[in-house]
Amino acid sequence: MSSVDSNLIIIGGGPTGSFSALQAAKTGVSTTILEEHDRIGFPSHCTGHISLTGVRHLELNIPRMVYENEIKSAVFYSPSGKRFTVRFPHPVTCVINRELLDQHLFDTALKAGAEASLGTCVHSLLVENGYVKGVRARRDTKTEEFRSKIVIDAEGVSSTILKRAGIPTLNSCLMVRGVQAEVNKIKDIQEDTVEVYLGRKFAPGFFAWIVPRRDGTGKIGLATERGNPREYFHNFARHHPIVSQKLKRSRIESLVYHPISLGGPIPKTYYNGLLIAGDAASQVKPTTGGGIVMGLTAAKIAGEVATEAIQTQDYSADFLSKYEHRWKRKIGFDMKAMKHIRLMLNSFTDRKLDRLVSICANLGVEKSLKQVRDIDFQGRSLIRMAKNPRALATALYLLAISFF
């Protein structure tokens, strides 16, 4: 068994891992990314639909070739087919190529000085005297020890390494199973508009979506809290009265599956010598399942705190607790608010969802939503919206029907 030393080891070469690595490497900290796949960004499970505000705040400097579309509008369909549309004067979200985004962030980290080992599958943490001191991994049929001062676990939603270490992981009770297809020739859809479909018949416990690209292709998917997601997807594509017509001449190019955690962050994201970030920490929006902006926000903080710990030579949980304090200060309130919204939505029958969409359309809530520029921090956005009578009336209606 051979051994490799580094100040900081990061498990996972996805956006969270690479962004954490960038923060540390650019300060001169020796950083190594361990990625189990031989290719960065593959397989891609994510829709890649993120806010432009989030891109700017994180200063991602994404190349133009990564962008597949910009979105100004969203149409929400109730279970019975009622519609509620929100349209902004300017693009508020973008559709990105996830494989290219992952490669961009990974390459940026390497240019800053990080090193990487692809095809390296971490299977356990090295723990000595109560401190994480690195990892054990398999590479080219050999088991190796990668020793470090600190480990950042950005392995993703599987949380396999954390489970093996006996560390409490995400809430499986609020896990949904997602499926997404790449399709061509979508009929009757506006290029700058995403479509969201609600209802227990096609997507129990979540929703279905159509996200278009500029070239006429798109990403169509759903998630379900029960049953086989593949069966739900084919039922949605073939039998939904609206979607089946849009996909009449479409061809499915690929189909991928991925679990999504909607239960909010795990109980604790720091230990002696260990930080946990991104999907592994369930830093995912419980309302939409989006994890890029929230995960990268936490990843940036994780990389900064790891750097501070290495510079001060203090790898204790007491010192590393700064990470959790900081990310909670940044996104904690919004994560709690979004979890409450998710639990409320999950309690609604299809009849209540129909009534909700009708209320939103009749009260003109879209006028209030147009004033919302930050769709990532939804808790704060709700507070701002509550000042508007239309939005407040809808919120009170939501609260009332959640009890019946």
C-alpha positions as CSV (number, residue, x, y, z in Angstrom):
1,M,0.0,0.0,0.0
2,S,1.5,3.3,-1.1
3,S,0.9,6.7,0.5
4,V,0.5,10.2,-1.0
5,D,0.6,13.3,1.2
6,S,-1.3,16.6,0.7
7,N,-2.4,19.4,3.1
8,L,-6.0,19.2,1.8
9,I,-7.8,16.2,0.2
10,I,-11.2,16.7,-1.5
11,I,-13.4,13.8,-2.3
12,G,-15.2,14.4,-5.5
13,G,-14.4,16.4,-8.7
14,G,-17.9,17.8,-9.2
15,P,-18.7,21.5,-8.9
16,T,-18.6,21.5,-5.1
17,G,-15.2,19.7,-4.8
18,S,-13.6,21.7,-7.6
19,F,-14.8,25.0,-6.1
20,S,-13.6,24.1,-2.7
21,A,-10.2,23.2,-4.2
22,L,-10.0,26.5,-6.0
23,Q,-10.4,28.5,-2.8
24,A,-7.6,26.6,-1.1
25,A,-5.2,26.2,-4.0
26,K,-5.2,29.9,-4.9
27,T,-3.7,30.6,-1.5
28,G,-0.9,28.1,-1.9
29,V,-2.4,25.2,0.1
30,S,-1.4,21.9,-1.4
31,T,-4.7,20.4,-2.5
32,T,-5.6,17.1,-4.2
33,I,-8.9,16.2,-5.7
34,L,-9.9,12.6,-5.8
35,E,-12.5,11.7,-8.4
36,E,-13.8,8.2,-8.9
37,H,-14.7,8.6,-12.6
38,D,-12.1,8.8,-15.4
39,R,-13.9,11.8,-16.9
40,I,-15.0,15.0,-15.2
41,G,-18.7,15.9,-15.6
42,F,-19.8,12.4,-16.6
43,P,-22.3,11.0,-16.0
44,S,-24.4,14.2,-15.9
45,H,-27.6,14.0,-13.7
46,C,-28.5,17.6,-13.4
47,T,-30.8,19.8,-15.4
48,G,-28.3,22.7,-15.1
49,H,-31.0,25.3,-14.6
50,I,-29.5,28.0,-12.3
51,S,-30.1,31.7,-11.5
52,L,-28.0,34.4,-13.2
53,T,-27.9,36.1,-9.8
54,G,-26.2,33.1,-8.3
55,V,-23.7,32.9,-11.1
56,R,-22.8,36.6,-10.6
57,H,-22.6,36.4,-6.8
58,L,-20.3,33.4,-6.9
59,E,-18.1,35.0,-9.6
60,L,-18.0,31.8,-11.6
61,N,-16.8,33.4,-14.8
62,I,-18.5,30.8,-16.9
63,P,-17.4,30.7,-20.6
64,R,-20.2,31.5,-23.1
65,M,-19.9,28.0,-24.6
66,V,-21.2,26.5,-21.3
67,Y,-24.5,28.4,-21.6
68,E,-27.3,26.6,-23.5
69,N,-30.1,29.1,-23.0
70,E,-31.4,32.0,-20.9
71,I,-34.8,31.9,-19.4
72,K,-37.3,34.8,-18.9
73,S,-40.5,32.9,-18.1
74,A,-42.1,30.0,-16.3
75,V,-45.4,28.3,-16.8
76,F,-46.9,26.3,-14.0
77,Y,-49.6,23.7,-14.9
78,S,-51.9,22.4,-12.3
79,P,-53.0,18.7,-12.2
80,S,-56.2,19.6,-14.2
81,G,-54.3,21.7,-16.7
82,K,-54.9,25.2,-15.3
83,R,-52.0,27.6,-16.1
84,F,-50.2,30.3,-14.1
85,T,-47.4,32.2,-16.0
86,V,-44.7,34.4,-14.6
87,R,-42.7,36.4,-17.2
88,F,-39.8,38.8,-16.5
89,P,-38.6,41.6,-18.7
90,H,-35.0,40.2,-18.6
91,P,-33.5,36.7,-18.2
92,V,-33.4,35.6,-14.6
93,T,-32.1,32.0,-15.0
94,C,-29.9,30.2,-17.4
95,V,-29.5,26.6,-18.7
96,I,-26.0,25.4,-18.7
97,N,-24.2,22.3,-20.0
98,R,-23.4,20.5,-16.7
99,E,-20.5,18.5,-18.2
100,L,-18.8,21.7,-19.5
101,L,-19.5,23.5,-16.2
102,D,-17.9,20.7,-14.2
103,Q,-14.9,20.7,-16.5
104,H,-14.5,24.5,-16.3
105,L,-14.5,24.5,-12.5
106,F,-12.1,21.6,-12.4
107,D,-9.7,23.1,-14.9
108,T,-9.9,26.4,-12.9
109,A,-8.9,24.6,-9.7
110,L,-6.0,22.9,-11.5
111,K,-4.8,26.2,-12.9
112,A,-4.8,27.7,-9.4
113,G,-2.4,24.9,-8.3
114,A,-4.6,22.0,-7.3
115,E,-3.7,18.4,-8.3
116,A,-6.1,15.7,-9.2
117,S,-6.3,11.9,-9.4
118,L,-9.0,10.6,-11.7
119,G,-10.3,7.1,-11.6
120,T,-9.6,7.1,-7.9
121,C,-12.5,5.7,-5.8
122,V,-12.3,6.6,-2.1
123,H,-13.8,3.9,0.1
124,S,-13.0,5.0,3.7
125,L,-11.6,7.8,5.9
126,L,-8.3,7.4,7.7
127,V,-9.0,8.2,11.4
128,E,-6.3,8.5,14.0
129,N,-6.8,9.5,17.6
130,G,-10.3,10.9,16.7
131,Y,-9.1,13.0,13.8
132,V,-9.6,12.4,10.1
133,K,-6.1,12.2,8.6
134,G,-6.8,11.3,5.0
135,V,-8.5,8.6,3.0
136,R,-8.1,5.1,1.6
137,A,-8.8,4.7,-2.1
138,R,-8.5,2.3,-5.0
139,R,-6.6,3.3,-8.1
140,D,-5.6,1.0,-10.9
141,T,-6.5,-2.0,-8.8
142,K,-4.2,-0.9,-6.0
143,T,-5.3,0.5,-2.6
144,E,-3.5,3.7,-1.6
145,E,-3.5,6.0,1.4
146,F,-3.9,9.7,0.7
147,R,-2.8,11.5,3.9
148,S,-3.8,15.1,4.7
149,K,-4.4,17.7,7.4
150,I,-8.1,18.1,6.4
151,V,-10.5,16.2,4.2
152,I,-13.5,17.9,2.5
153,D,-16.2,15.3,1.6
154,A,-17.9,16.4,-1.6
155,E,-18.8,12.9,-2.8
156,G,-22.4,13.7,-3.6
157,V,-25.8,12.4,-2.5
158,S,-24.7,8.8,-2.1
159,S,-22.9,9.7,1.2
160,T,-21.2,6.2,1.0
161,I,-18.0,7.3,2.8
162,L,-19.9,9.1,5.6
163,K,-22.2,6.1,6.1
164,R,-19.1,3.8,6.4
165,A,-17.7,6.1,9.0
166,G,-20.9,6.1,11.0
167,I,-21.5,9.8,10.4
168,P,-25.2,10.9,10.3
169,T,-26.2,11.6,6.8
170,L,-29.2,13.0,4.9
171,N,-32.9,12.5,5.7
172,S,-34.0,9.6,3.6
173,C,-37.7,10.3,4.4
174,L,-37.5,13.3,2.1
175,M,-35.6,11.7,-0.8
176,V,-37.1,11.6,-4.3
177,R,-35.9,9.6,-7.3
178,G,-35.3,11.8,-10.3
179,V,-35.2,10.8,-14.0
180,Q,-34.3,13.1,-16.9
181,A,-34.3,12.7,-20.7
182,E,-32.5,14.6,-23.5
183,V,-35.1,15.0,-26.2
184,N,-35.2,16.7,-29.7
185,K,-38.0,18.4,-31.6
186,I,-40.2,19.7,-28.7
187,K,-43.4,21.1,-30.1
188,D,-45.2,24.3,-29.0
189,I,-42.7,25.5,-26.4
190,Q,-41.3,29.0,-26.1
191,E,-37.5,29.1,-26.3
192,D,-37.2,31.3,-23.2
193,T,-39.8,29.5,-21.0
194,V,-39.5,26.6,-18.6
195,E,-42.6,24.5,-17.9
196,V,-43.5,23.0,-14.6
197,Y,-46.2,20.3,-14.2
198,L,-47.8,19.5,-10.8
199,G,-49.8,16.5,-9.8
200,R,-49.6,13.2,-8.0
201,K,-50.5,11.2,-11.0
202,F,-47.3,12.1,-12.9
203,A,-44.8,13.2,-10.2
204,P,-46.0,12.4,-6.6
205,G,-44.0,14.4,-4.0
206,F,-42.3,16.7,-6.5
207,F,-43.0,17.9,-10.1
208,A,-42.2,17.4,-13.7
209,W,-40.4,19.8,-16.0
210,I,-39.5,20.8,-19.5
211,V,-36.4,23.0,-19.9
212,P,-35.7,24.1,-23.5
213,R,-32.5,24.8,-25.3
214,R,-32.1,27.4,-28.0
215,D,-31.6,24.7,-30.7
216,G,-35.1,23.1,-30.2
217,T,-33.9,20.3,-28.0
218,G,-34.5,20.2,-24.3
219,K,-34.4,18.4,-21.0
220,I,-37.5,16.7,-19.7
221,G,-37.8,15.1,-16.4
222,L,-39.6,14.5,-13.1
223,A,-39.0,13.1,-9.6
224,T,-41.2,10.9,-7.5
225,E,-41.3,10.0,-3.8
226,R,-42.5,6.5,-4.6
227,G,-42.6,3.9,-7.3
228,N,-40.4,3.5,-10.4
229,P,-39.3,6.8,-11.8
230,R,-38.9,5.3,-15.3
231,E,-42.5,4.2,-15.3
232,Y,-43.7,7.6,-14.2
233,F,-41.6,9.3,-16.9
234,H,-43.0,7.2,-19.7
235,N,-46.5,7.8,-18.4
236,F,-45.8,11.5,-18.3
237,A,-44.3,11.6,-21.8
238,R,-47.0,9.4,-23.4
239,H,-50.2,10.2,-21.5
240,H,-50.1,13.7,-20.1
241,P,-52.7,15.5,-22.2
242,I,-50.4,18.5,-22.8
243,V,-46.9,17.0,-22.7
244,S,-47.8,14.0,-24.9
245,Q,-48.7,16.4,-27.8
246,K,-45.5,18.4,-27.3
247,L,-43.4,15.2,-27.6
248,K,-45.3,13.6,-30.4
249,R,-42.4,13.9,-32.9
250,S,-39.6,13.9,-30.3
251,R,-37.0,11.2,-29.8
252,I,-35.4,10.4,-26.4
253,E,-31.6,10.7,-26.8
254,S,-30.6,9.6,-23.3
255,L,-32.2,8.8,-20.0
256,V,-30.5,9.2,-16.6
257,Y,-31.5,8.6,-13.0
258,H,-30.5,10.4,-9.8
259,P,-31.7,10.6,-6.2
260,I,-32.5,14.1,-4.9
261,S,-32.4,15.0,-1.2
262,L,-35.2,17.5,-0.2
263,G,-34.8,17.1,3.6
264,G,-32.5,20.0,4.2
265,P,-28.9,20.0,5.5
266,I,-27.5,17.0,7.5
267,P,-27.3,17.5,11.3
268,K,-23.6,18.3,11.4
269,T,-21.1,19.2,8.6
270,Y,-17.8,19.4,10.5
271,Y,-15.7,17.0,12.6
272,N,-12.1,16.8,13.6
273,G,-10.2,17.1,10.3
274,L,-13.4,16.8,8.2
275,L,-15.8,19.1,6.4
276,I,-18.8,18.0,4.4
277,A,-20.2,20.1,1.5
278,G,-22.7,20.0,-1.3
279,D,-25.1,17.1,-2.0
280,A,-23.2,15.0,0.7
281,A,-24.3,17.7,3.2
282,S,-27.8,17.9,1.5
283,Q,-27.2,21.6,0.9
284,V,-29.9,21.4,-1.8
285,K,-33.1,23.5,-2.2
286,P,-36.0,21.5,-0.8
287,T,-38.4,23.3,-3.1
288,T,-36.8,22.6,-6.4
289,G,-34.0,20.1,-5.8
290,G,-31.4,22.6,-7.1
291,G,-28.0,22.2,-5.6
292,I,-25.5,24.1,-7.7
293,V,-25.8,27.6,-6.1
294,M,-26.3,26.4,-2.5
295,G,-23.6,23.8,-2.9
296,L,-21.1,26.2,-4.4
297,T,-21.9,28.8,-1.7
298,A,-21.0,26.2,1.0
299,A,-18.0,24.9,-1.0
300,K,-16.5,28.4,-1.1
301,I,-16.8,28.7,2.7
302,A,-15.4,25.1,3.2
303,G,-12.3,25.9,1.1
304,E,-11.7,29.1,3.0
305,V,-12.1,27.6,6.5
306,A,-9.9,24.6,5.5
307,T,-7.2,27.1,4.4
308,E,-7.5,29.0,7.7
309,A,-7.2,25.8,9.7
310,I,-4.1,24.7,7.7
311,Q,-2.5,28.2,8.2
312,T,-3.2,28.1,12.0
313,Q,-2.5,24.3,12.3
314,D,-5.7,23.8,14.1
315,Y,-7.8,20.9,12.6
316,S,-10.1,20.5,15.6
317,A,-13.9,20.4,15.3
318,D,-14.0,23.5,17.5
319,F,-12.1,25.5,14.9
320,L,-13.8,23.9,11.9
321,S,-17.2,24.7,13.3
322,K,-16.6,28.1,11.7
323,Y,-17.6,26.5,8.5
324,E,-21.1,25.5,9.7
325,H,-21.6,28.9,11.4
326,R,-20.8,30.7,8.2
327,W,-22.8,28.7,5.7
328,K,-25.8,28.7,8.0
329,R,-25.5,32.5,8.3
330,K,-25.4,32.6,4.5
331,I,-28.1,30.1,3.5
332,G,-29.5,28.5,6.7
333,F,-32.7,30.6,7.0
334,D,-33.6,30.1,3.4
335,M,-33.0,26.4,3.6
336,K,-35.4,26.2,6.6
337,A,-38.0,28.3,4.9
338,M,-37.8,26.1,1.7
339,K,-38.1,22.9,3.7
340,H,-41.4,24.2,5.3
341,I,-42.7,25.1,1.8
342,R,-41.8,21.6,0.6
343,L,-43.6,19.9,3.5
344,M,-46.6,22.1,2.8
345,L,-46.6,21.3,-0.9
346,N,-46.3,17.6,-0.2
347,S,-49.4,17.8,2.0
348,F,-51.5,19.2,-0.8
349,T,-54.0,17.1,-2.8
350,D,-54.3,17.6,-6.5
351,R,-57.5,19.5,-5.9
352,K,-55.7,21.9,-3.6
353,L,-52.9,22.4,-6.2
354,D,-55.6,23.3,-8.8
355,R,-57.1,25.9,-6.4
356,L,-53.6,27.3,-5.7
357,V,-52.8,27.8,-9.4
358,S,-56.2,29.4,-9.9
359,I,-55.7,31.7,-7.0
360,C,-52.2,32.8,-8.2
361,A,-53.6,33.5,-11.7
362,N,-56.7,35.3,-10.5
363,L,-54.9,37.5,-7.9
364,G,-52.2,38.5,-10.4
365,V,-49.4,37.2,-8.2
366,E,-47.1,37.2,-11.2
367,K,-46.8,41.0,-10.8
368,S,-45.3,40.5,-7.3
369,L,-43.1,37.7,-8.4
370,K,-41.6,39.9,-11.1
371,Q,-40.1,42.0,-8.3
372,V,-38.2,38.9,-7.0
373,R,-34.7,38.9,-8.4
374,D,-33.1,36.2,-6.2
375,I,-34.7,32.9,-6.7
376,D,-32.1,31.0,-4.7
377,F,-32.7,32.6,-1.3
378,Q,-36.4,32.0,-1.3
379,G,-36.9,32.6,2.4
380,R,-35.8,36.2,2.1
381,S,-37.8,36.6,-1.1
382,L,-40.9,35.5,0.7
383,I,-40.4,38.2,3.3
384,R,-40.0,40.9,0.7
385,M,-43.1,39.6,-1.2
386,A,-45.2,39.6,2.0
387,K,-45.3,43.4,1.7
388,N,-47.4,43.1,-1.4
389,P,-51.2,42.5,-0.8
390,R,-51.6,40.0,-3.6
391,A,-48.6,37.9,-2.5
392,L,-49.7,38.1,1.1
393,A,-53.2,37.0,0.3
394,T,-51.7,34.0,-1.6
395,A,-49.4,33.2,1.3
396,L,-52.3,33.3,3.8
397,Y,-54.3,31.1,1.5
398,L,-51.5,28.6,1.3
399,L,-51.3,28.6,5.1
400,A,-55.0,28.1,5.5
401,I,-55.4,25.2,3.1
402,S,-52.4,23.4,4.5
403,F,-54.5,22.7,7.6
404,F,-57.4,21.0,5.8
